[in-house]
Amino acid sequence: MVQTGVWGQPGGHALRKLRAWNHHVQHLRCRIEKIFGTWRRSYGLRRMRWLGLTKAALQVRLTAMVYNLKRTAVLLTPETA
């Protein structure tokens, strides 16, 4: 039988090591992926608007600034209860 999977047989050492690492970084990854998901969903970062690395980096930076400004406005508004 030919093994085509990268991680070998189910329950193998490599798979256990990967799951342990994912469990270790899950909290941080969740916080970061939420931001990138918002950028893709709400700010149009599914595709780059301009060609070239410099212009694409500018688009990402501008998106990050807009996201941070909107997020700051939300965090600074007082709650109405």
DSSP file (Angstrom, degrees, kcal/mol; ACC not computed):
  #  RESIDUE AA STRUCTURE BP1 BP2  ACC     N-H-->O    O-->H-N    N-H-->O    O-->H-N    TCO  KAPPA ALPHA  PHI   PSI    X-CA   Y-CA   Z-CA
    1    1 A M              0   0    0      0, 0.0     2,-0.5     0, 0.0     0, 0.0   0.000 360.0 360.0 360.0 132.9    0.0    0.0    0.0
    2    2 A V        -     0   0    0      2,-0.0     2,-0.7     1,-0.0     0, 0.0  -0.750 360.0-140.7 -92.2 129.3    1.4    3.4   -1.0
    3    3 A Q        +     0   0    0     -2,-0.5     6,-0.1     1,-0.2    -1,-0.0  -0.802  27.2 168.4 -88.6 116.8    1.3    6.2    1.6
    4    4 A T        +     0   0    0     -2,-0.7    -1,-0.2     4,-0.1     2,-0.1   0.573  44.6 100.9-103.0 -12.2    0.4    9.4   -0.1
    5    5 A G    >   -     0   0    0      1,-0.1     3,-0.6     3,-0.1     4,-0.0  -0.418  69.0-137.9 -75.9 149.7   -0.3   11.5    2.9
    6    6 A V  T 3  S+     0   0    0      1,-0.2    -1,-0.1    -2,-0.1    -3,-0.0   0.836 101.8  50.7 -71.6 -33.3    2.3   13.9    4.2
    7    7 A W  T 3  S-     0   0    0      1,-0.3     8,-0.5     7,-0.1    -1,-0.2   0.307 101.1-135.8 -95.5   9.5    1.7   13.0    7.9
    8    8 A G    <   -     0   0    0     -3,-0.6    -1,-0.3     6,-0.1     3,-0.1  -0.388  59.7   0.0  77.2-150.6    2.0    9.2    7.5
    9    9 A Q  S >  S-     0   0    0      1,-0.1     3,-1.8    -2,-0.1     6,-0.3  -0.390  89.0 -88.5 -75.7 151.6   -0.4    6.8    9.1
   10   10 A P  T 3  S+     0   0    0      0, 0.0    -1,-0.1     0, 0.0    -2,-0.0  -0.353 115.6  20.3 -59.2 135.8   -3.3    8.1   11.2
   11   11 A G  T 3  S+     0   0    0      1,-0.2    -2,-0.1    -3,-0.1    -3,-0.1   0.580  93.7 147.3  81.2  10.0   -2.2    8.5   14.8
   12   12 A G    <>  -     0   0    0     -3,-1.8     4,-2.0    -5,-0.2    -1,-0.2  -0.146  64.1-100.7 -74.0 173.3    1.4    8.6   13.9
   13   13 A H  H  > S+     0   0    0      1,-0.2     4,-2.3     2,-0.2     5,-0.2   0.886 120.1  52.5 -63.2 -41.4    4.1   10.6   15.7
   14   14 A A  H  > S+     0   0    0      1,-0.2     4,-2.2     2,-0.2    -1,-0.2   0.896 109.6  49.1 -64.3 -40.1    4.1   13.5   13.2
   15   15 A L  H  > S+     0   0    0     -8,-0.5     4,-2.4    -6,-0.3    -1,-0.2   0.898 111.2  49.4 -67.6 -40.1    0.3   13.9   13.4
   16   16 A R  H  X S+     0   0    0     -4,-2.0     4,-2.2     2,-0.2    -2,-0.2   0.904 111.2  50.2 -63.5 -40.7    0.4   14.0   17.2
   17   17 A K  H  X S+     0   0    0     -4,-2.3     4,-2.1     2,-0.2    -2,-0.2   0.904 110.7  49.5 -64.4 -41.6    3.2   16.6   17.1
   18   18 A L  H  X S+     0   0    0     -4,-2.2     4,-2.7     2,-0.2    -2,-0.2   0.918 111.1  49.1 -63.3 -44.8    1.2   18.7   14.7
   19   19 A R  H  X S+     0   0    0     -4,-2.4     4,-2.2     1,-0.2    -2,-0.2   0.887 110.3  51.2 -63.8 -38.6   -1.9   18.6   16.9
   20   20 A A  H  X S+     0   0    0     -4,-2.2     4,-1.6     2,-0.2    -1,-0.2   0.913 111.7  47.2 -64.3 -42.0    0.1   19.5   20.0
   21   21 A W  H  X S+     0   0    0     -4,-2.1     4,-1.9     2,-0.2    -2,-0.2   0.925 111.7  50.1 -65.2 -44.2    1.6   22.5   18.2
   22   22 A N  H  X S+     0   0    0     -4,-2.7     4,-0.7     1,-0.2    -2,-0.2   0.884 109.5  51.4 -62.0 -38.4   -1.8   23.6   16.9
   23   23 A H  H  < S+     0   0    0     -4,-2.2     4,-0.3     1,-0.2     3,-0.3   0.864 109.4  52.1 -64.5 -34.9   -3.3   23.4   20.3
   24   24 A H  H  < S+     0   0    0     -4,-1.6     3,-0.2     1,-0.2    -2,-0.2   0.870 118.8  33.1 -69.5 -38.7   -0.4   25.5   21.6
   25   25 A V  H  X S+     0   0    0     -4,-1.9     4,-2.5     1,-0.2     5,-0.2   0.322  88.1 103.7-102.3   7.0   -0.9   28.3   19.1
   26   26 A Q  H  X S+     0   0    0     -4,-0.7     4,-2.2    -3,-0.3     5,-0.2   0.881  78.3  51.1 -60.0 -43.3   -4.7   28.1   18.7
   27   27 A H  H  > S+     0   0    0     -4,-0.3     4,-1.5    -3,-0.2    -1,-0.2   0.927 115.0  41.4 -64.6 -46.0   -5.5   31.2   20.8
   28   28 A L  H  > S+     0   0    0     -4,-0.2     4,-1.8     1,-0.2    -2,-0.2   0.918 114.5  51.4 -67.9 -43.8   -3.1   33.5   19.0
   29   29 A R  H  X S+     0   0    0     -4,-2.5     4,-2.9     1,-0.2     5,-0.2   0.875 106.5  55.4 -61.7 -38.4   -4.0   32.2   15.6
   30   30 A C  H  X S+     0   0    0     -4,-2.2     4,-1.4    -5,-0.2    -1,-0.2   0.906 107.9  48.3 -62.3 -42.6   -7.7   32.7   16.2
   31   31 A R  H  X S+     0   0    0     -4,-1.5     4,-0.9     2,-0.2    -1,-0.2   0.883 115.7  43.8 -66.1 -38.7   -7.2   36.4   17.0
   32   32 A I  H  X S+     0   0    0     -4,-1.8     4,-1.8     1,-0.2     3,-0.5   0.913 110.6  52.8 -74.7 -43.7   -5.1   37.0   13.9
   33   33 A E  H  X S+     0   0    0     -4,-2.9     4,-2.4     1,-0.2    -1,-0.2   0.805 101.9  61.6 -64.7 -28.8   -7.2   35.0   11.5
   34   34 A K  H  X S+     0   0    0     -4,-1.4     4,-1.9    -5,-0.2    -1,-0.2   0.908 105.4  47.3 -61.4 -41.8  -10.3   37.0   12.6
   35   35 A I  H  X S+     0   0    0     -4,-0.9     4,-2.3    -3,-0.5    -2,-0.2   0.935 112.5  47.5 -66.5 -47.3   -8.6   40.2   11.4
   36   36 A F  H  X S+     0   0    0     -4,-1.8     4,-2.3     1,-0.2    -1,-0.2   0.867 110.5  53.4 -63.9 -35.7   -7.6   38.8    8.0
   37   37 A G  H  X S+     0   0    0     -4,-2.4     4,-2.7     2,-0.2    -1,-0.2   0.897 108.7  49.1 -64.4 -40.0  -11.1   37.4    7.6
   38   38 A T  H  X>S+     0   0    0     -4,-1.9     4,-3.1     2,-0.2     5,-0.7   0.908 109.9  51.9 -65.1 -41.5  -12.6   40.8    8.2
   39   39 A W  H  X5S+     0   0    0     -4,-2.3     6,-1.5     1,-0.2     4,-1.4   0.928 114.3  42.8 -59.9 -44.9  -10.1   42.3    5.7
   40   40 A R  H  <5S+     0   0    0     -4,-2.3     4,-0.4     4,-0.2     6,-0.4   0.922 121.5  39.2 -68.1 -43.9  -11.1   39.8    3.0
   41   41 A R  H  <5S+     0   0    0     -4,-2.7    -2,-0.2    -5,-0.2    -3,-0.2   0.914 131.0  21.1 -74.6 -44.5  -14.9   40.0    3.7
   42   42 A S  H  <5S+     0   0    0     -4,-3.1    -3,-0.2    -5,-0.2    -2,-0.2   0.701 126.1  41.8-103.3 -23.0  -15.4   43.7    4.4
   43   43 A Y  S  <<S-     0   0    0     -4,-1.4    -3,-0.2    -5,-0.7    -2,-0.1   0.244 102.8-111.6-117.5  12.7  -12.4   45.5    2.8
   44   44 A G    >   +     0   0    0     -4,-0.4     3,-0.7     1,-0.1    -4,-0.2   0.790  64.6 143.3  71.2  30.2  -12.0   43.7   -0.5
   45   45 A L  T 3   +     0   0    0     -6,-1.5    -5,-0.2     1,-0.2    -1,-0.1   0.110  42.4  98.4 -92.1  25.1   -8.7   42.0    0.1
   46   46 A R  T 3  S+     0   0    0     -6,-0.4     2,-0.3     1,-0.2    -1,-0.2   0.847  97.6  20.2 -71.1 -33.3   -9.7   38.8   -1.8
   47   47 A R  S <  S-     0   0    0     -3,-0.7     2,-0.3    -7,-0.1    -1,-0.2  -0.968  87.2-112.9-133.5 150.5   -7.8   40.3   -4.7
   48   48 A M        -     0   0    0     -2,-0.3     8,-0.1     1,-0.1    -3,-0.1  -0.639  16.4-150.8 -81.0 139.4   -5.1   42.9   -5.0
   49   49 A R  S    S+     0   0    0     -2,-0.3     2,-0.3     6,-0.1    -1,-0.1   0.844  76.8  42.5 -77.8 -35.7   -6.1   46.1   -6.8
   50   50 A W  S    S-     0   0    0      2,-0.1     2,-0.3     5,-0.1     9,-0.0  -0.779  79.9-119.3-116.4 156.1   -2.7   47.0   -8.2
   51   51 A L  S    S+     0   0    0     -2,-0.3     4,-0.3     4,-0.1     3,-0.0  -0.691  72.3  51.4 -89.8 145.9    0.1   45.0   -9.8
   52   52 A G  S  > S-     0   0    0     -2,-0.3     4,-2.2     3,-0.1     5,-0.2   0.071  82.9-100.3 105.3 145.1    3.5   45.0   -8.1
   53   53 A L  H  > S+     0   0    0      2,-0.2     4,-2.3     1,-0.2     5,-0.2   0.873 118.0  52.5 -66.1 -39.5    4.8   44.2   -4.6
   54   54 A T  H  > S+     0   0    0      2,-0.2     4,-1.8     1,-0.2    -1,-0.2   0.926 112.9  43.3 -64.8 -45.4    5.1   47.8   -3.6
   55   55 A K  H  > S+     0   0    0     -4,-0.3     4,-2.1     2,-0.2    -1,-0.2   0.872 113.3  51.7 -69.9 -36.7    1.6   48.7   -4.6
   56   56 A A  H  X S+     0   0    0     -4,-2.2     4,-2.1     2,-0.2    -2,-0.2   0.896 109.3  50.7 -65.5 -39.6    0.1   45.6   -3.0
   57   57 A A  H  X S+     0   0    0     -4,-2.3     4,-2.4     1,-0.2    -2,-0.2   0.881 108.5  52.9 -64.4 -37.5    2.0   46.3    0.2
   58   58 A L  H  X S+     0   0    0     -4,-1.8     4,-2.7     2,-0.2     5,-0.2   0.910 107.5  51.2 -63.0 -42.2    0.5   49.8    0.1
   59   59 A Q  H  X S+     0   0    0     -4,-2.1     4,-2.2     1,-0.2    -2,-0.2   0.909 110.7  48.1 -62.1 -42.1   -3.0   48.4   -0.3
   60   60 A V  H  X S+     0   0    0     -4,-2.1     4,-2.3     2,-0.2    -2,-0.2   0.917 112.6  48.9 -65.3 -42.6   -2.5   46.1    2.7
   61   61 A R  H  X S+     0   0    0     -4,-2.4     4,-2.2     2,-0.2    -2,-0.2   0.908 111.5  48.8 -64.4 -42.0   -1.1   49.0    4.9
   62   62 A L  H  X S+     0   0    0     -4,-2.7     4,-2.4     2,-0.2    -1,-0.2   0.902 111.4  50.3 -64.4 -39.9   -4.0   51.2    3.9
   63   63 A T  H  X S+     0   0    0     -4,-2.2     4,-2.6    -5,-0.2    -2,-0.2   0.906 109.7  50.9 -63.5 -41.2   -6.5   48.5    4.7
   64   64 A A  H  X S+     0   0    0     -4,-2.3     4,-2.5     2,-0.2    -2,-0.2   0.892 110.0  50.0 -63.7 -39.5   -4.8   47.9    8.1
   65   65 A M  H  X S+     0   0    0     -4,-2.2     4,-2.5     2,-0.2    -2,-0.2   0.924 111.9  47.1 -65.7 -43.7   -5.1   51.7    8.9
   66   66 A V  H  X S+     0   0    0     -4,-2.4     4,-2.5     2,-0.2     5,-0.3   0.927 112.8  49.7 -62.7 -44.6   -8.8   51.8    8.0
   67   67 A Y  H  X S+     0   0    0     -4,-2.6     4,-2.6     1,-0.2    -2,-0.2   0.922 112.2  47.8 -59.7 -45.1   -9.4   48.7   10.0
   68   68 A N  H  X S+     0   0    0     -4,-2.5     4,-2.3     2,-0.2    -1,-0.2   0.883 111.7  49.8 -66.5 -38.4   -7.6   50.1   13.0
   69   69 A L  H  X S+     0   0    0     -4,-2.5     4,-2.1     2,-0.2    -2,-0.2   0.931 114.2  44.2 -65.6 -44.9   -9.4   53.5   12.8
   70   70 A K  H  X S+     0   0    0     -4,-2.5     4,-1.9     2,-0.2    -2,-0.2   0.902 114.2  49.9 -66.0 -40.0  -12.8   51.9   12.6
   71   71 A R  H  X S+     0   0    0     -4,-2.6     4,-2.3    -5,-0.3    -2,-0.2   0.891 109.9  51.1 -66.0 -39.0  -11.9   49.4   15.4
   72   72 A T  H  X S+     0   0    0     -4,-2.3     4,-2.1     2,-0.2    -2,-0.2   0.907 108.4  51.8 -64.1 -42.0  -10.7   52.3   17.6
   73   73 A A  H  X S+     0   0    0     -4,-2.1     4,-1.1     1,-0.2    -1,-0.2   0.897 111.0  47.9 -61.6 -39.9  -13.9   54.2   17.0
   74   74 A V  H  < S+     0   0    0     -4,-1.9     3,-0.3     1,-0.2    -2,-0.2   0.907 113.3  47.2 -66.8 -41.7  -15.9   51.2   18.1
   75   75 A L  H  < S+     0   0    0     -4,-2.3    -2,-0.2     1,-0.2    -1,-0.2   0.809 112.5  49.4 -71.5 -28.7  -13.9   50.6   21.2
   76   76 A L  H  < S+     0   0    0     -4,-2.1    -1,-0.2    -5,-0.2    -2,-0.2   0.643  86.3  98.4 -88.2 -14.8  -14.0   54.3   22.3
   77   77 A T  S  < S-     0   0    0     -4,-1.1     2,-0.1    -3,-0.3    -4,-0.0  -0.563  81.2-115.6 -73.8 134.8  -17.7   54.8   21.9
   78   78 A P        -     0   0    0      0, 0.0     2,-0.2     0, 0.0    -1,-0.1  -0.392  29.5-109.6 -70.6 147.6  -19.5   54.4   25.3
   79   79 A E        -     0   0    0     -2,-0.1     2,-0.7     1,-0.0     0, 0.0  -0.546  22.4-144.0 -76.1 138.6  -21.9   51.6   25.7
   80   80 A T              0   0    0     -2,-0.2    -1,-0.0     1,-0.1     0, 0.0  -0.917 360.0 360.0-104.3 114.5  -25.6   52.5   25.9
   81   81 A A              0   0    0     -2,-0.7    -1,-0.1     0, 0.0    -2,-0.0   0.415 360.0 360.0-112.9 360.0  -27.3   50.2   28.4
